[in-house]
């Protein structure tokens, strides 16, 4: 029986925020959960994130926007990904995102939002469950 490759996740930070502590923590924690993580780092434009996701053949795009801008950048990543045929890629977001913004993000292509304090096991389990279904 052939062994499946690990779930591949690309993590990119959109906007002009100057810190990446939360995204780095999530990236490292997901690696410890057995996933393969490609970390792009700070100040990534939606086009850069989608291009890298295509090149890396990822299962998941994880987005963070520490300085706001999630309502602009996250839907743009989702739109670009769909325009490039990435219909089977799970797109998730995280960070300090107001509860009232979450329905808008979900209506615009983001599959799930994880706010500060979400246990890493909850994020990993969501990814495993939803990537396997795709």
N, C-alpha and C positions, 0 to 999 in steps of 0.2 A: 504494500500500500504506500503510495507516494505521500510524503510529508508536505503539508500545506505551508506556504510561506507565512511569516508573521504579518499581522495587520500593519500596514504602512500608513503613517500619519505625517502630514506636513503641518507645521505650526508656524504661522506668520503673524506679526504684529502690525496692524494697520495704523495709519494716522501719524501724528507728530509726537506722540507720547515719548517720554524719555526714560521709562523704566520697563524692565521685562522680568522682574522677579517672579510674578505669578506664572507667566508663561513658561519660564525656565523650570519652575517647580513641577508644573503639570507635565512638561516634556520628560523630565527625569523620572517622574513617578510612573508615567506610562511605559517608559523603557524598562523599569523595574517590573512592570506587569507583563513583560514579554513582547511588547510591541516595538516596531521599528519606527523611530521618530527622526524626521528631517526638520531641523530647526532653522528657520530663515532669519530670525532676529527682528530688530526694530525697523520701523519706518518703511514698511513694504507697501508698494502700490498694489491695488487689486490685480492689475495686469501681471505683475511680477509673481504674485502668489499663484495665480492660475497657470501661468507658464511653467513654473517650477513643479506644480502638482501634476501637470501633464507629463513632463520630462521624467519625474520620479515614479510615475504610475501608482499614485497613492490611492488608498481606500477611503481616507478621511482627510478633510481640510479642517484644521482647527484655527480659529481666528481669535485674536485678542485686540482690544482697542483701549489702552489704559487712559487715554486723554479724551475720551468721548469719540464721536465720529462713527460709532457703530451703526447708526441708522443710515449713514451714507455708504460706508465702506463694505459692510457685511453683505447687504443686498447686491452691491456691484460685483463682489466676488462670486456670489451665487449666479448672477445673470451671466457673467463671462464664462463660468464653468459650464453652464447649461448650453450656451452658444457654441461651445467647443466640444459638445457631445459627452460631457462628463455627468451623465444622468445617474450613474450608479455610485457616485462619490458622495459620501455622507459629509455634510457641512455643519460644523458645530462652532459655537462661539462661547467666549467666556470673558470674565472681567467684571468690573463694577458697572453693571448695566441696570438701570432702573426697571422695576417690575412692569411699569406701564409701557415700556418699549418692547418687551418680549413678544407680545402678540404681533406687532408690526414686523419684527424680524422673522418670525415663523411664517407669516403670510408672504414674505419675500425671499423664501428659499433657504432659510437657516433651519436645520432639522431640530436643533436643541441648543439651549443656552444654559451655561453653568456659571452661577454667581459665586463670589467668594464664600468659602466655608463648605462648599460641596465636597463631600468625601471623595477622594480619588477613586475608591472602589466603585462608587456610583457612576463616575465618568467612564471608567474602564468597562464596567458591565454594560452600560448603554452602548458604547462603541461595539463591543463584542456581539451583543444582541442584534444591533441594527446592521452591522456589516455582514454578518452571517445570513441575514434575511435577504440581502440584495443579490 
